[in-house]
Amino acid sequence: MKAYQSQLVAEYILEKNKGASVPAFEYDKDYTVNKNFVSDIEGYQSSSDGKKVIKIGTCGSADTFRAVQKVLDDENSGIYLDVVVFDAYNLPNEALNNGEIDLNSFQHKAYLENECKAQGYDLTAIGDTSSAPLTLYSKKVNSLKALKELAGKKED
């Protein structure tokens, strides 16, 4: 978790996603990066040679784990992340529960709690990674005030 919750990873999340995703951990908001920062991270290559391999499951993009791997390598941690990308949200928890992967990172805590209850999994959240702010979209309204009015609630 320490490598994920690092300043370099925070900067990568912010620069790569331009506000579509934000770090869910403390970081220095006053930072500067060079113009090639994102492409340098995306081009980063590591090797599992001589390292303990940790399999981590995710859904969607696994780009952030290149930044995490760079931090791990810069710290000479001896850890290599083997990122497994799943194409359905029910699969990473099942794989973790079955021992096919060591960690996963793709869900919020409420989803994890519901999955554990529904499937009988004994999984524990060990830290926060990033958060993707969700946005409302509509063809019918263009403001929260209009949405309230559509729902029959008048603004005072």
C-alpha positions in Angstrom: 0.0 0.0 0.0 2.8 2.4 0.8 4.0 2.3 -2.9 0.5 2.9 -4.2 -0.1 5.8 -1.7 3.0 7.6 -2.9 3.4 11.1 -4.3 4.5 9.8 -7.7 1.4 7.6 -8.0 -0.8 10.6 -6.9 0.7 12.8 -9.6 0.3 10.1 -12.2 -3.4 9.6 -11.4 -4.0 13.3 -11.5 -2.1 14.0 -14.7 -3.3 11.0 -16.6 -6.9 11.3 -15.7 -7.3 15.1 -15.5 -9.8 15.0 -12.7 -11.7 11.9 -13.9 -10.0 10.0 -11.1 -8.3 11.3 -7.9 -6.1 9.7 -5.3 -8.0 8.5 -2.2 -5.0 9.1 0.0 -3.0 12.1 1.3 -0.6 13.7 -1.2 1.0 17.1 -1.8 -1.3 19.1 -4.0 1.5 21.6 -4.9 3.5 19.7 -7.4 5.0 20.1 -10.9 5.8 17.4 -13.4 7.7 17.5 -16.7 5.7 17.4 -19.9 6.8 13.8 -20.6 5.8 12.5 -17.1 2.7 10.5 -18.1 4.4 9.0 -21.2 7.5 8.2 -19.2 5.4 6.2 -16.7 3.4 4.5 -19.4 6.6 3.4 -21.1 8.2 2.1 -17.9 9.3 -1.5 -18.1 10.2 -3.7 -15.1 11.2 -7.3 -14.8 10.2 -10.1 -12.4 13.7 -11.5 -12.3 14.8 -12.1 -8.7 11.6 -10.5 -7.3 8.7 -11.8 -5.4 5.7 -11.8 -7.8 2.4 -10.4 -6.4 -0.6 -11.0 -8.6 -3.1 -8.2 -8.4 -6.5 -8.2 -10.1 -8.3 -5.2 -11.5 -11.1 -4.2 -13.9 -10.6 -1.7 -16.7 -7.3 0.2 -16.9 -4.3 -1.1 -15.1 -2.1 1.9 -16.1 -1.7 3.2 -12.5 0.2 0.0 -11.6 3.1 1.0 -13.8 3.6 4.0 -11.6 3.3 1.7 -8.5 5.9 -0.7 -10.0 8.2 2.3 -10.6 8.0 3.3 -7.0 8.6 -0.4 -5.9 11.6 -0.6 -8.2 13.0 2.8 -7.1 12.8 1.6 -3.5 14.5 -1.7 -4.4 11.5 -3.5 -2.8 12.1 -6.8 -4.5 8.4 -7.0 -5.5 7.0 -7.4 -9.0 3.3 -6.7 -9.7 1.7 -9.1 -12.1 -1.5 -7.3 -13.0 -4.4 -9.4 -14.1 -7.2 -7.5 -15.9 -10.6 -9.0 -15.5 -13.5 -8.2 -17.9 -16.3 -8.5 -15.4 -16.7 -7.1 -11.9 -17.6 -10.4 -10.2 -14.4 -12.1 -11.2 -11.6 -10.3 -9.2 -13.2 -11.1 -5.8 -13.8 -14.7 -6.9 -10.2 -15.1 -8.0 -8.9 -13.5 -4.8 -11.1 -15.8 -2.7 -9.9 -18.9 -4.6 -6.2 -17.9 -4.2 -5.7 -17.2 -8.0 -4.5 -13.7 -7.2 -3.0 -12.1 -4.1 -4.8 -8.7 -4.1 -7.4 -6.8 -6.1 -8.1 -3.2 -6.7 -11.3 -2.3 -8.5 -14.2 -1.7 -6.1 -15.6 0.5 -3.4 -16.0 -0.8 0.2 -19.8 -1.1 -0.1 -19.4 -3.4 -3.1 -16.9 -5.5 -1.3 -19.1 -5.8 1.7 -22.1 -6.8 -0.4 -20.0 -9.4 -2.4 -18.6 -10.9 0.9 -22.1 -11.2 2.3 -23.7 -12.6 -0.9 -20.8 -15.0 -1.8 -19.5 -15.8 1.6 -16.1 -14.4 0.9 -13.7 -13.6 3.8 -11.9 -10.6 2.2 -10.7 -7.5 3.9 -10.1 -4.0 2.6 -6.5 -3.1 3.5 -6.2 0.4 2.0 -7.5 3.1 -0.3 -6.3 3.7 -3.9 -8.1 6.1 -6.1 -11.6 7.3 -6.6 -13.5 8.1 -9.8 -16.0 10.9 -9.2 -19.3 9.9 -10.8 -21.3 12.5 -12.7 -25.0 12.8 -13.5 -26.0 13.1 -17.2 -29.4 13.9 -18.6 -31.1 14.7 -21.8 -34.1 16.3 -20.0 -32.5 18.7 -17.4 -29.4 20.8 -17.3 -29.1 21.6 -13.6 -29.8 20.1 -10.1 -32.6 22.7 -9.6 -34.3 21.4 -12.8 -33.8 17.8 -11.6 -35.5 18.6 -8.3 -38.4 20.3 -10.2 -38.7 17.2 -12.4 -38.9 15.1 -9.3 -41.7 17.3 -8.0 -39.7 19.1 -5.4 -39.7 22.8 -5.5 -36.7 24.9 -4.5 -37.4 27.3 -1.6 
